[in-house]
């Protein structure tokens, strides 16, 4: 089964002695508020391999979550695939993946290969307690950001190599946006007030909380168009609220659009329709 990752100095240089783990199963945490997830991007060259090895284990590349950030909220599991590819000679048979995150996040899991050139697995992470579980997943806000990937790989001919720092990805806190444009309807040329609020997942409390000091774009889409255009950028208040006034020129939809940060995912509000009358 999946296992707790020992410190690097205590890890064996090759081999593995555990049975395959169910994909996405939570494995222990290295800190009191650790993180679980499984993902790997590997590019391996021979490190410490025997001099008489027939071939060095080499991984040509991998795809983690289709190249997108891993974004986690507070209520639902997030499941994403990882595919690791390598040459047929010597061919990969096993990859043990370690993940190192900010503020001590450290986890490990195994990827068993379905062929000599591809190793695909699915991982599950979450940021909400698991009632009744003796090992609940417990993300902390400090764990958001860039994660590094280490790997211990084995080839079909029995060689193995440990490669630290061979990849990275971003683990982000989910964000949400609301919008309200009023009055509705409104006379052409009159001003409307557009309000809203930007919140993001708080992994310490398992709730969403206001995101202060962030630049958010107010955008407009005419009734008969499918394209939004930015009208103005507004910064959120200390509680994450947004407010501005604009002139009503035509029927259409108003929304807020947040691009995201290095620790927080993007968010777009559903457009609020305003009927503009002559």
C-alpha positions as semicolon CSV with decimal commas, in nm:
position;residue;x (nm);y (nm);z (nm)
1;X;0,000;0,000;0,000
2;X;0,105;0,362;-0,019
3;X;0,342;0,459;0,255
4;X;0,482;0,744;0,460
5;X;0,799;0,887;0,308
6;X;1,109;0,851;0,522
7;X;1,361;1,138;0,516
8;X;1,582;1,122;0,209
9;X;1,884;1,017;0,412
10;X;1,699;0,706;0,529
11;X;1,570;0,601;0,188
12;X;1,716;0,299;0,010
13;X;1,909;0,372;-0,308
14;X;1,713;0,111;-0,505
15;X;1,439;-0,145;-0,485
16;X;1,095;-0,144;-0,324
17;X;0,934;-0,377;-0,078
18;X;0,569;-0,279;-0,082
19;X;0,276;-0,403;-0,284
20;X;0,105;-0,175;-0,540
21;X;-0,113;0,095;-0,383
22;X;-0,467;0,170;-0,494
23;X;-0,458;0,479;-0,714
24;X;-0,521;0,802;-0,529
25;X;-0,504;0,651;-0,180
26;X;-0,394;0,890;0,096
27;X;-0,050;0,806;0,231
28;X;0,088;0,956;0,555
29;X;0,205;1,307;0,613
30;X;0,546;1,430;0,713
31;X;0,423;1,723;0,917
32;X;0,131;1,775;1,152
33;X;-0,053;1,950;0,872
34;X;0,067;1,772;0,560
35;X;-0,068;1,732;0,215
36;X;-0,174;1,440;0,006
37;X;-0,162;1,414;-0,361
38;X;0,009;1,207;-0,621
39;X;0,168;1,347;-0,933
40;X;0,495;1,310;-1,118
41;X;0,688;1,481;-1,388
42;X;1,009;1,289;-1,442
43;X;1,320;1,342;-1,650
44;X;1,578;1,094;-1,529
45;X;1,942;1,046;-1,616
46;X;2,164;0,784;-1,456
47;X;2,267;0,892;-1,106
48;X;2,470;0,648;-0,902
49;X;2,396;0,359;-1,140
50;X;2,643;0,068;-1,150
51;X;2,928;0,117;-1,394
52;X;2,842;-0,205;-1,574
53;X;2,472;-0,125;-1,610
54;X;2,342;-0,223;-1,953
55;X;2,149;0,102;-1,990
56;X;2,066;0,404;-1,780
57;X;1,698;0,453;-1,688
58;X;1,570;0,754;-1,881
59;X;1,222;0,908;-1,875
60;X;1,133;1,117;-2,178
61;X;0,858;1,321;-2,013
62;X;0,526;1,320;-1,832
63;X;0,190;1,493;-1,822
64;X;0,047;1,599;-1,485
65;X;-0,319;1,705;-1,476
66;X;-0,301;1,775;-1,851
67;X;-0,049;2,052;-1,776
68;X;-0,288;2,248;-1,557
69;X;-0,249;2,361;-1,195
70;X;-0,400;2,142;-0,924
71;X;-0,672;2,356;-0,763
72;X;-0,840;2,241;-0,441
73;X;-1,139;2,382;-0,252
74;X;-1,283;2,278;0,084
75;X;-1,560;2,030;0,010
76;X;-1,480;1,800;-0,283
77;X;-1,200;1,562;-0,375
78;X;-0,990;1,662;-0,676
79;X;-0,891;1,373;-0,903
80;X;-0,629;1,413;-1,175
81;X;-0,427;1,180;-1,401
82;X;-0,052;1,147;-1,435
83;X;0,115;0,977;-1,731
84;X;0,491;0,917;-1,732
85;X;0,656;0,820;-2,062
86;X;0,995;0,666;-2,140
87;X;1,185;0,479;-2,413
88;X;1,119;0,110;-2,478
89;X;1,486;0,033;-2,407
90;X;1,542;-0,030;-2,124
91;X;1,180;0,056;-2,039
92;X;1,029;0,169;-1,710
93;X;0,870;-0,080;-1,473
94;X;0,819;0,125;-1,155
95;X;0,839;0,485;-1,033
96;X;0,831;0,586;-0,666
97;X;0,733;0,953;-0,649
98;X;0,809;1,193;-0,362
99;X;0,642;1,535;-0,344
100;X;0,796;1,825;-0,150
101;X;0,576;2,126;-0,080
102;X;0,613;2,457;0,101
103;X;0,641;2,445;0,480
104;X;0,728;2,077;0,508
105;X;0,469;1,913;0,285
106;X;0,615;1,571;0,195
107;X;0,437;1,267;0,052
108;X;0,515;0,958;-0,151
109;X;0,329;0,712;-0,369
110;X;0,400;0,452;-0,638
111;X;0,328;0,448;-1,012
112;X;0,325;0,100;-1,164
113;X;0,365;0,090;-1,541
114;X;0,114;-0,062;-1,779
115;X;0,381;-0,083;-2,050
116;X;0,751;-0,025;-2,097
117;X;0,688;0,325;-2,231
118;X;0,394;0,453;-2,027
119;X;0,305;0,467;-1,658
120;X;-0,040;0,611;-1,590
121;X;-0,210;0,659;-1,257
122;X;-0,485;0,870;-1,102
123;X;-0,446;1,067;-0,780
124;X;-0,694;1,218;-0,538
125;X;-0,642;1,513;-0,303
126;X;-0,874;1,714;-0,082
127;X;-0,877;1,979;0,186
128;X;-1,167;1,866;0,399
129;X;-1,175;1,633;0,699
130;X;-1,277;1,273;0,645
131;X;-1,529;1,190;0,920
132;X;-1,445;0,867;1,095
133;X;-1,108;0,833;0,924
134;X;-0,796;0,761;1,126
135;X;-0,587;0,951;0,871
136;X;-0,786;1,247;0,735
137;X;-0,641;1,465;0,464
138;X;-0,536;1,794;0,619
139;X;-0,403;2,066;0,391
140;X;-0,281;2,392;0,542
141;X;-0,283;2,731;0,370
142;X;0,096;2,740;0,395
143;X;0,118;2,436;0,167
144;X;-0,015;2,626;-0,137
145;X;0,240;2,711;-0,405
146;X;0,508;2,532;-0,604
147;X;0,578;2,167;-0,529
148;X;0,896;1,981;-0,629
149;X;0,905;1,620;-0,748
150;X;1,168;1,355;-0,666
151;X;1,159;1,009;-0,819
152;X;1,307;0,663;-0,764
153;X;1,269;0,476;-1,094
154;X;1,330;0,116;-1,192
155;X;1,370;-0,029;-1,540
156;X;1,267;-0,366;-1,677
157;X;1,630;-0,486;-1,661
158;X;1,647;-0,425;-1,285
159;X;1,843;-0,099;-1,275
160;X;1,728;0,188;-1,056
161;X;1,814;0,553;-0,997
162;X;1,708;0,823;-0,752
163;X;1,660;1,165;-0,916
164;X;1,578;1,463;-0,690
165;X;1,412;1,782;-0,810
166;X;1,314;1,652;-1,152
167;X;0,985;1,836;-1,184
168;X;0,742;2,080;-1,030
169;X;0,376;2,183;-1,034
170;X;0,147;2,432;-0,859
171;X;-0,100;2,339;-0,588
172;X;-0,352;2,625;-0,547
173;X;-0,642;2,729;-0,328
174;X;-0,972;2,751;-0,516
175;X;-1,136;3,094;-0,560
176;X;-1,497;3,202;-0,615
177;X;-1,656;3,527;-0,735
178;X;-2,005;3,676;-0,715
179;X;-2,156;3,973;-0,902
180;X;-2,463;4,193;-0,883
181;X;-2,545;4,483;-1,115
182;X;-2,827;4,723;-1,025
183;X;-3,069;4,884;-1,073
184;X;-3,245;4,656;-1,319
185;X;-3,386;4,770;-1,555
186;X;-3,206;5,099;-1,603
187;X;-3,248;5,398;-1,836
188;X;-2,992;5,435;-2,114
189;X;-2,710;5,666;-2,005
190;X;-2,782;5,623;-1,634
191;X;-2,526;5,473;-1,401
192;X;-2,540;5,127;-1,250
193;X;-2,354;4,993;-0,947
194;X;-2,173;4,663;-0,984
195;X;-2,078;4,481;-0,665
196;X;-1,934;4,141;-0,582
197;X;-1,702;3,946;-0,359
198;X;-1,385;3,742;-0,412
199;X;-1,327;3,455;-0,172
200;X;-1,078;3,168;-0,166
201;X;-1,050;2,835;0,009
202;X;-0,909;2,852;0,360
203;X;-0,746;2,512;0,418
204;X;-0,696;2,590;0,787
205;X;-1,069;2,627;0,858
206;X;-1,226;2,432;0,565
207;X;-1,426;2,741;0,465
208;X;-1,405;3,018;0,205
209;X;-1,286;3,361;0,319
210;X;-1,251;3,706;0,156
211;X;-0,935;3,764;-0,049
212;X;-0,809;4,119;0,016
213;X;-0,610;4,355;-0,205
214;X;-0,655;4,168;-0,533
215;X;-0,703;4,327;-0,875
216;X;-1,024;4,203;-1,040
217;X;-1,151;4,301;-1,384
218;X;-1,507;4,417;-1,444
219;X;-1,616;4,291;-1,786
220;X;-1,918;4,348;-2,012
221;X;-2,075;4,134;-2,286
222;X;-2,346;4,282;-2,510
223;X;-2,671;4,087;-2,533
224;X;-2,603;3,959;-2,887
225;X;-2,230;3,889;-2,838
226;X;-2,031;3,600;-2,692
227;X;-1,724;3,809;-2,607
228;X;-1,653;3,989;-2,280
229;X;-1,452;4,313;-2,281
230;X;-1,275;4,459;-1,978
231;X;-1,420;4,791;-1,864
232;X;-1,220;4,864;-1,550
233;X;-1,001;4,692;-1,289
234;X;-1,094;4,720;-0,921
235;X;-0,912;4,606;-0,607
236;X;-1,088;4,403;-0,342
237;X;-1,144;4,548;0,005
238;X;-1,004;4,406;0,328
239;X;-1,293;4,158;0,326
240;X;-1,275;4,073;-0,045
241;X;-1,569;4,291;-0,158
242;X;-1,584;4,475;-0,492
243;X;-1,778;4,787;-0,589
244;X;-1,779;5,033;-0,879
245;X;-2,020;5,239;-1,089
246;X;-2,042;5,244;-1,468
247;X;-2,267;5,401;-1,733
248;X;-2,536;5,179;-1,887
249;X;-2,519;5,201;-2,267
250;X;-2,682;4,881;-2,392
251;X;-2,842;4,553;-2,285
252;X;-2,590;4,295;-2,171
253;X;-2,411;4,096;-1,904
254;X;-2,171;4,218;-1,636
255;X;-1,919;3,996;-1,456
256;X;-1,604;4,005;-1,244
257;X;-1,294;3,814;-1,366
258;X;-1,000;3,723;-1,138
259;X;-0,682;3,593;-1,306
260;X;-0,548;3,412;-0,997
261;X;-0,210;3,420;-0,821
262;X;0,077;3,181;-0,755
263;X;-0,116;3,029;-0,465
264;X;-0,479;3,083;-0,570
265;X;-0,671;2,969;-0,877
266;X;-0,863;3,196;-1,116
267;X;-1,236;3,269;-1,090
268;X;-1,510;3,421;-1,304
269;X;-1,854;3,527;-1,188
270;X;-2,159;3,424;-1,389
271;X;-2,272;3,726;-1,590
272;X;-2,554;3,937;-1,445
273;X;-2,792;4,066;-1,717
274;X;-2,903;4,430;-1,715
275;X;-3,191;4,550;-1,932
276;X;-3,118;4,901;-2,061
277;X;-3,425;5,093;-2,178
278;X;-3,447;5,406;-2,398
